């Protein structure tokens, strides 16, 4: 459980890092973000889930797919909680679909992480 929590926190931190990075790049004059904002958000989210799941899999050293699945699901819940706190409207159908996708991606990241771990 500790690995899932730390992996999910890493997911949120990676999302914040990439959001700040893209914000800085936009302020420096890159206008491509307006055309690709939706795609960049999904790429950032999925990359963050893979990174967090790999870390959780490395820490758990066993049952990587369950650990990665937990990271994907828990980070989705954290994301929707933060969106609700910020007053965003939540489309529950889209949320459930994205949560399932995040869990699927997280499971593969956890498997990769377990294979990187040293016993």
Secondary structure, DSSP 8 states (H G I E B T S, - for coil): -HHHHHHHHHHHHHHHHHHHHHHHHHHTT--HHHHHHHHHHHHHHHHHHHHHHHHHHHHH-S-HHHHHHHHHHHHHHHHHHHHHHTT----HHHHHHHHHHHHHHHHHHHHHHHHH---
